[in-house]
Structures are given as C-alpha cells and as structure tokens.
Amino acid sequence: MMGGKNSILPFKGLGIDIFPVSDLDEAAQQLEEMAEAYGVIFLTERLIEQLEPIVRRYEEVPTPAIIPIPSSTGSLGIGMARIQQNVEKAVGMNILDS
C-alpha cells in the first residue's frame, strides 16, 4: 500500500506492507518497484490521480492490480468510477447508476 503516511499508517497494524511517500518522483519510483514484487497494490486515490500515466500502463497487463483507496482527507470518487467503467466494459452498459 502506498500513499501519504497519515492515510496508510493504520493498515500497517493489519500486516499490510506500507510505503509512505512524500513526493511524486519518489512515488513513481516506488510504484515501479512495487509492480515487480506485488500482484496487488493499493494506492490512495490522490496518488492514482497524480500518477495516472504510470497507472494506465498497468491497466493493460494482468498484474499488478492497482486498487484505489480513499486518502485520510476523503474519497475523490476514483474508486467508484473505476468500478463503473469495469462493469460497463463487462456487461455493455452501466448498471450501477441509479
């Protein structure tokens, strides 16, 4: 799991490997390293937004799966938007909108 320290620190208590980052260059390098070692990577939505070109590359391959989580400041809606896109791709229409 990678993101701002305040957002990801609680997950350490669950036994999840955490990688706090403080700038984009560090985050980009860390993501590339994590992609070699992990099949599933949790990123804060803010990082997914900021690292979009790198994240998009990994959408084209089976692993790693990059999973968005809200940051400590709240959700940006990126996670739900990705779920809607994947459902629409799978069934041909967005069945999640009410």
Secondary structure, 3 states (H helix, E strand, C coil): CEECHHHHHHHHCCCCCCEECCCHHHHHHHHHHHHHHCCEEEEEHHHHHHCHHHHHHHHCCCCCEEEEECECCECCCHHHHHHHHHHHHHHCCCCCCC
